[in-house]
Amino acid sequence: MTRTSPSAETVSQLAERVSFLLTSYHAECDKSAASRETEFWRGNLSGFRFAVGEIYGQEVIHSVLDDVRKNSGLEIPPIGKLDSEGKFQGPDPEADF
């Protein structure tokens, strides 16, 4: 499949959207890691990542996620087991949902 490369403006808009989703996820996670709202935001982030990956390719979304992670200091939510408090165990450095 041939994919188009996003413009700098598009990459900036993708980063803004990821920042919003990631900030919203962490705000809910801080309130209650195992809540429906936390899972709602994690699901939105996962869906966004999948959609952008399908449109522009995995390299683009991984680059955007890496930039957002570095600029925000927030971890990308992982897949995996929850601890006894409902928090995911460890970060997912590749953000592979």
CYANA upper distance limits for C-alpha pairs under 8 A (distance plus 0.5 A):
  3 ARG  CA     55 ILE  CA      7.23
  3 ARG  CA     56 TYR  CA      6.21
  3 ARG  CA     57 GLY  CA      7.51
  4 THR  CA     55 ILE  CA      8.47
  4 THR  CA     56 TYR  CA      6.82
  5 SER  CA     56 TYR  CA      6.91
  6 PRO  CA     10 THR  CA      6.19
  6 PRO  CA     11 VAL  CA      6.76
  6 PRO  CA     56 TYR  CA      7.48
  7 SER  CA     11 VAL  CA      6.79
  8 ALA  CA     12 SER  CA      6.66
  9 GLU  CA     13 GLN  CA      6.75
 10 THR  CA     14 LEU  CA      6.61
 11 VAL  CA     15 ALA  CA      6.65
 11 VAL  CA     64 VAL  CA      7.65
 12 SER  CA     16 GLU  CA      6.75
 13 GLN  CA     17 ARG  CA      6.77
 14 LEU  CA     18 VAL  CA      6.66
 14 LEU  CA     64 VAL  CA      7.66
 15 ALA  CA     19 SER  CA      6.49
 15 ALA  CA     64 VAL  CA      6.27
 15 ALA  CA     65 LEU  CA      7.90
 15 ALA  CA     67 ASP  CA      8.25
 15 ALA  CA     68 VAL  CA      6.80
 16 GLU  CA     20 PHE  CA      6.77
 17 ARG  CA     21 LEU  CA      6.73
 18 VAL  CA     22 LEU  CA      6.39
 18 VAL  CA     45 LEU  CA      7.57
 18 VAL  CA     48 PHE  CA      8.42
 18 VAL  CA     64 VAL  CA      8.50
 18 VAL  CA     65 LEU  CA      7.74
 18 VAL  CA     68 VAL  CA      7.68
 19 SER  CA     23 THR  CA      6.42
 19 SER  CA     68 VAL  CA      6.74
 19 SER  CA     72 SER  CA      8.08
 20 PHE  CA     24 SER  CA      6.54
 21 LEU  CA     25 TYR  CA      6.58
 21 LEU  CA     41 TRP  CA      7.00
 21 LEU  CA     42 ARG  CA      8.47
 21 LEU  CA     44 ASN  CA      7.64
 21 LEU  CA     45 LEU  CA      6.34
 22 LEU  CA     26 HIS  CA      6.72
 22 LEU  CA     41 TRP  CA      8.27
 22 LEU  CA     42 ARG  CA      8.47
 22 LEU  CA     45 LEU  CA      7.47
 22 LEU  CA     74 LEU  CA      7.94
 22 LEU  CA     76 ILE  CA      7.64
 23 THR  CA     27 ALA  CA      6.59
 23 THR  CA     74 LEU  CA      8.28
 24 SER  CA     28 GLU  CA      6.83
 24 SER  CA     41 TRP  CA      7.04
 25 TYR  CA     29 CYS  CA      6.51
 25 TYR  CA     38 THR  CA      6.22
 25 TYR  CA     39 GLU  CA      8.45
 25 TYR  CA     41 TRP  CA      5.38
 25 TYR  CA     42 ARG  CA      6.45
 26 HIS  CA     30 ASP  CA      6.48
 26 HIS  CA     38 THR  CA      8.25
 26 HIS  CA     74 LEU  CA      8.29
 27 ALA  CA     31 LYS  CA      7.17
 28 GLU  CA     32 SER  CA      6.70
 28 GLU  CA     33 ALA  CA      7.50
 28 GLU  CA     35 SER  CA      8.34
 28 GLU  CA     37 GLU  CA      6.86
 28 GLU  CA     38 THR  CA      5.55
 28 GLU  CA     41 TRP  CA      8.49
 29 CYS  CA     33 ALA  CA      4.65
 29 CYS  CA     34 ALA  CA      7.88
 29 CYS  CA     35 SER  CA      8.18
 29 CYS  CA     38 THR  CA      5.84
 29 CYS  CA     87 LYS  CA      8.37
 32 SER  CA     38 THR  CA      7.69
 32 SER  CA     86 GLY  CA      8.26
 33 ALA  CA     38 THR  CA      6.69
 33 ALA  CA     85 GLU  CA      7.82
 33 ALA  CA     86 GLY  CA      5.67
 33 ALA  CA     87 LYS  CA      5.83
 34 ALA  CA     38 THR  CA      7.12
 34 ALA  CA     39 GLU  CA      7.80
 34 ALA  CA     85 GLU  CA      8.29
 34 ALA  CA     86 GLY  CA      5.30
 34 ALA  CA     87 LYS  CA      7.44
 35 SER  CA     39 GLU  CA      7.00
 36 ARG  CA     40 PHE  CA      6.47
 37 GLU  CA     41 TRP  CA      6.82
 38 THR  CA     42 ARG  CA      6.71
 39 GLU  CA     43 GLY  CA      6.39
 40 PHE  CA     44 ASN  CA      6.75
 41 TRP  CA     45 LEU  CA      6.67
 42 ARG  CA     46 SER  CA      6.59
 42 ARG  CA     77 PRO  CA      7.36
 43 GLY  CA     47 GLY  CA      6.52
 44 ASN  CA     48 PHE  CA      6.53
 45 LEU  CA     49 ARG  CA      6.61
 46 SER  CA     50 PHE  CA      6.70
 46 SER  CA     97 PHE  CA      6.82
 47 GLY  CA     51 ALA  CA      6.60
 48 PHE  CA     52 VAL  CA      6.58
 49 ARG  CA     53 GLY  CA      6.49
 49 ARG  CA     61 ILE  CA      6.89
 50 PHE  CA     54 GLU  CA      6.69
 51 ALA  CA     55 ILE  CA      6.75
 52 VAL  CA     56 TYR  CA      6.26
 52 VAL  CA     57 GLY  CA      7.48
 52 VAL  CA     58 GLN  CA      8.37
 52 VAL  CA     60 VAL  CA      8.33
 52 VAL  CA     61 ILE  CA      6.68
 53 GLY  CA     57 GLY  CA      4.86
 53 GLY  CA     58 GLN  CA      5.14
 53 GLY  CA     59 GLU  CA      8.22
 53 GLY  CA     60 VAL  CA      7.50
 53 GLY  CA     61 ILE  CA      6.18
 54 GLU  CA     58 GLN  CA      7.93
 56 TYR  CA     60 VAL  CA      6.63
 56 TYR  CA     61 ILE  CA      8.06
 57 GLY  CA     61 ILE  CA      7.39
 58 GLN  CA     62 HIS  CA      6.48
 59 GLU  CA     63 SER  CA      6.54
 60 VAL  CA     64 VAL  CA      6.69
 61 ILE  CA     65 LEU  CA      6.47
 62 HIS  CA     66 ASP  CA      6.46
 62 HIS  CA     94 GLU  CA      7.86
 62 HIS  CA     95 ALA  CA      8.10
 63 SER  CA     67 ASP  CA      6.68
 64 VAL  CA     68 VAL  CA      6.66
 65 LEU  CA     69 ARG  CA      6.47
 65 LEU  CA     76 ILE  CA      8.25
 65 LEU  CA     95 ALA  CA      8.24
 66 ASP  CA     70 LYS  CA      6.66
 67 ASP  CA     71 ASN  CA      6.58
 68 VAL  CA     72 SER  CA      6.29
 68 VAL  CA     73 GLY  CA      8.43
 69 ARG  CA     73 GLY  CA      5.96
 69 ARG  CA     74 LEU  CA      5.95
 69 ARG  CA     75 GLU  CA      6.58
 69 ARG  CA     76 ILE  CA      7.51
 70 LYS  CA     74 LEU  CA      8.15
 75 GLU  CA     91 PRO  CA      6.83
 75 GLU  CA     92 ASP  CA      8.19
 75 GLU  CA     93 PRO  CA      8.49
 76 ILE  CA     91 PRO  CA      7.31
 76 ILE  CA     92 ASP  CA      6.86
 76 ILE  CA     93 PRO  CA      7.83
 76 ILE  CA     95 ALA  CA      6.41
 77 PRO  CA     88 PHE  CA      8.17
 77 PRO  CA     91 PRO  CA      7.05
 77 PRO  CA     92 ASP  CA      6.99
 77 PRO  CA     95 ALA  CA      7.69
 78 PRO  CA     88 PHE  CA      7.19
 78 PRO  CA     89 GLN  CA      8.48
 78 PRO  CA     90 GLY  CA      7.79
 78 PRO  CA     91 PRO  CA      6.13
 78 PRO  CA     92 ASP  CA      5.08
 78 PRO  CA     95 ALA  CA      7.07
 78 PRO  CA     96 ASP  CA      8.06
 78 PRO  CA     97 PHE  CA      7.15
 79 ILE  CA     88 PHE  CA      7.98
 79 ILE  CA     92 ASP  CA      7.73
 79 ILE  CA     96 ASP  CA      8.27
 79 ILE  CA     97 PHE  CA      6.28
 80 GLY  CA     88 PHE  CA      7.06
 80 GLY  CA     89 GLN  CA      7.59
 81 LYS  CA     88 PHE  CA      6.35
 81 LYS  CA     89 GLN  CA      6.61
 82 LEU  CA     86 GLY  CA      5.63
 82 LEU  CA     87 LYS  CA      5.61
 82 LEU  CA     88 PHE  CA      4.87
 82 LEU  CA     89 GLN  CA      6.33
 83 ASP  CA     87 LYS  CA      5.91
 83 ASP  CA     88 PHE  CA      6.66
 83 ASP  CA     89 GLN  CA      6.65
 92 ASP  CA     96 ASP  CA      7.49
